[in-house]
């Protein structure tokens, strides 16, 4: 059993999402470990994944995963529920044993564990709500429960623009949660990493007895466990040699790049940090080659 607190030689984790949402996972990685660097790709030129067809999303997952491995990452986190639904297994097949791949999923299991009423709402993109992955989770963890699957059309777009509070966000959330709350929901599970950034707005509008469950911490913890396994078991990934040869600076960094307009992406990150919705340390902004 790997010890999560074991000291790591500095490792680089690659994280990608269709936009800013996966930065919630990057932030969680930094909170958990000071000895992990992050390379982040926002596939903003193809945002939002939740409105694209399956083949398109799968192709983007394969392209972004390859980009991060080519940049030297020893582990890749697919920090988007839609991307995981449509392309996680394909990416694992593509990379094989080269680099471990960790995916995010709607946190239905921990949500059910916290629910006294056995009534849970899952907020997600249309594609995730329609996907087989969420259906399997419902079958496995909530067969005897009432689960309200709520497609949040437009919420990821607001967050991507740096809007995490205010009338637009509040009205969208209130409309979406009106019926589930009337039906006795006591846990709201966030099935998209973008939605983690509206926590403050959710806290203001939800009754005190309703708990919000986020997806980013479990996936960050799982990624750290896999890194520890790699080190303790002496597993050689495709990029292990680069780290053994001392290519790391020893200082924690998060390298941010976007496939779309870098200036727009950086502006959204700044707005999220200014509003206190996102905390990141050691930012390095980079222009990406064509992905």
Buried (B, 14 or more C-beta within 10 A) or exposed (E): EBEEEEEBEBBBBBBBBBBBBBBBBBBBBBEBBEBBBBBBBBBBBBBBBBBBEBEBBBBBBBBBBBBBBEBBBBBBBBBBBBBBBBBBBBBBEBBEEEBBBBBBBBBBBBBBEBBEBBBBBBBBBBBBBBBEBBEEBBEEBBEEBBBBBBBBBEBBBBBBBBBBBEEEBBEBBEEBBEEBBEEEBBBBBBBBBBBBBBBEBBEEBBEEEBBBBBBBBBBBBBBBBBBBEBBEEEEEBBBBEBBEEEEBEEEBBBBBBBBBEBEBBBEBBEBBBEBEBBEBEEBEBBEBEEB
